[in-house]
Amino acid sequence: MHNPPDLRYTPTHEWVRWDGELATVGITRFAVEQLTEPTYLELPALGSTVEAGKPFGVIESVKSTSDLYAPLSGVVAERNSELLDDPASGRKGNLALILEDPFGRGWLIKIRPQPPVSLEHLLTAEQYEAQLAAEGH
């Protein structure tokens, strides 16, 4: 299983990409494969705070319901509007993006982390893949 080496990972299968200002968060291809077909996604409101290691949202699929865990503490600066329903316009969200491109267009939220920012508590791609192997995946 290939996980991008430029990302950091949580043991709970979220990834984070730090661009120096915002941290983009999504779920890994492994998590997507375990979920199969997502049916519902709940993300925090813009401007709300998330805490590292605590749930920030929920994803449901035909197979299961899973909490989503924040890799960093901070304020939610963006939500991936392509994934979410927009009742005001009647537009349906496209949860298939999470399946099709989990490390790209399927991102979930962007966090403005509380300084000082450190990713050292998160797993490298190599460490994450070792965790998956140790779990028999």
C-alpha positions as CSV (number, residue, x, y, z in Angstrom):
1,M,0.0,0.0,0.0
2,H,1.5,3.3,-1.0
3,N,1.1,6.3,1.2
4,P,2.6,9.6,0.2
5,P,5.9,10.2,2.0
6,D,5.3,13.9,2.3
7,L,2.3,13.5,4.6
8,R,2.1,12.6,8.3
9,Y,-0.4,10.0,9.7
10,T,-2.3,9.2,12.8
11,P,-2.7,5.7,14.2
12,T,-6.4,6.1,13.6
13,H,-5.9,6.5,9.8
14,E,-6.1,10.2,9.2
15,W,-3.4,12.0,7.2
16,V,-2.2,15.6,7.5
17,R,-0.4,17.9,5.0
18,W,1.3,21.0,6.5
19,D,1.8,23.9,4.1
20,G,3.3,26.3,6.6
21,E,0.0,28.0,7.3
22,L,-2.8,25.4,7.2
23,A,-2.9,21.7,7.9
24,T,-5.0,19.8,5.4
25,V,-6.6,16.6,6.9
26,G,-8.1,13.5,5.2
27,I,-8.4,9.8,5.7
28,T,-6.0,7.3,4.3
29,R,-6.6,4.9,1.4
30,F,-6.6,2.0,3.9
31,A,-9.4,3.7,5.9
32,V,-11.3,4.3,2.7
33,E,-11.0,0.7,1.7
34,Q,-12.3,-0.4,5.1
35,L,-15.3,1.9,4.8
36,T,-16.2,0.9,1.2
37,E,-19.1,3.2,0.2
38,P,-19.4,6.3,2.3
39,T,-23.0,7.4,2.9
40,Y,-22.8,10.3,5.3
41,L,-20.1,12.8,6.5
42,E,-20.3,15.2,9.4
43,L,-17.6,17.8,9.7
44,P,-17.1,20.6,12.2
45,A,-18.3,24.2,11.5
46,L,-15.9,26.8,10.1
47,G,-14.3,28.6,13.0
48,S,-14.8,25.8,15.5
49,T,-11.9,24.4,17.4
50,V,-10.6,20.9,17.2
51,E,-8.2,19.2,19.7
52,A,-5.4,16.8,18.7
53,G,-6.4,13.2,19.3
54,K,-10.1,14.0,19.8
55,P,-13.0,13.3,17.4
56,F,-13.9,16.2,15.0
57,G,-16.4,14.4,12.8
58,V,-18.1,11.2,11.7
59,I,-18.1,9.2,8.5
60,E,-20.7,6.6,7.9
61,S,-20.7,3.9,5.2
62,V,-22.8,1.0,4.2
63,K,-20.4,-1.1,6.4
64,S,-19.8,1.0,9.6
65,T,-19.7,4.4,11.3
66,S,-16.3,5.8,12.3
67,D,-15.2,8.9,14.3
68,L,-12.6,11.1,12.6
69,Y,-9.8,12.2,14.8
70,A,-7.9,15.5,14.7
71,P,-4.1,15.2,14.1
72,L,-3.5,18.7,15.4
73,S,-5.3,21.3,17.7
74,G,-6.5,24.4,16.0
75,V,-9.3,26.2,14.3
76,V,-11.2,24.8,11.3
77,A,-10.4,27.2,8.5
78,E,-11.9,25.3,5.6
79,R,-14.2,22.4,4.9
80,N,-14.2,20.5,1.6
81,S,-17.5,21.8,0.2
82,E,-17.4,19.3,-2.7
83,L,-18.1,16.5,-0.2
84,L,-21.0,18.2,1.6
85,D,-24.6,18.7,0.8
86,D,-25.6,22.3,0.4
87,P,-29.3,22.6,1.4
88,A,-29.4,26.3,0.3
89,S,-28.7,25.4,-3.3
90,G,-30.0,21.9,-3.2
91,R,-26.6,20.6,-4.3
92,K,-25.7,17.1,-3.2
93,G,-22.2,16.4,-1.9
94,N,-19.9,14.0,-3.7
95,L,-18.6,11.5,-1.1
96,A,-17.2,9.4,-4.0
97,L,-14.3,11.9,-4.0
98,I,-13.1,10.4,-0.8
99,L,-12.9,7.0,-2.5
100,E,-11.5,8.2,-5.8
101,D,-8.8,10.6,-4.5
102,P,-8.3,10.2,-0.7
103,F,-5.0,12.1,-0.7
104,G,-6.1,14.8,-3.1
105,R,-9.7,16.1,-3.8
106,G,-11.1,13.9,-1.0
107,W,-9.5,16.0,1.8
108,L,-11.9,16.8,4.7
109,I,-10.9,19.9,6.6
110,K,-8.1,22.5,6.8
111,I,-7.0,23.5,10.3
112,R,-5.1,26.6,11.3
113,P,-3.0,25.0,14.1
114,Q,-2.2,26.6,17.4
115,P,1.5,27.6,17.4
116,P,4.0,26.3,17.9
117,V,3.2,23.7,15.2
118,S,4.9,20.3,15.4
119,L,4.1,17.1,13.5
120,E,6.6,15.0,15.4
121,H,3.9,13.2,17.3
122,L,2.5,11.9,14.0
123,L,3.7,8.9,12.1
124,T,5.8,9.1,8.9
125,A,4.5,7.1,5.9
126,E,7.0,4.3,6.7
127,Q,5.9,4.2,10.4
128,Y,2.2,4.1,9.3
129,E,2.8,1.3,6.9
130,A,4.7,-0.6,9.6
131,Q,1.7,-0.2,11.8
132,L,-0.6,-1.6,9.1
133,A,1.7,-4.5,8.6
134,A,1.8,-5.2,12.4
135,E,-2.0,-5.2,12.4
136,G,-2.0,-7.8,9.6
137,H,-3.2,-5.5,6.8
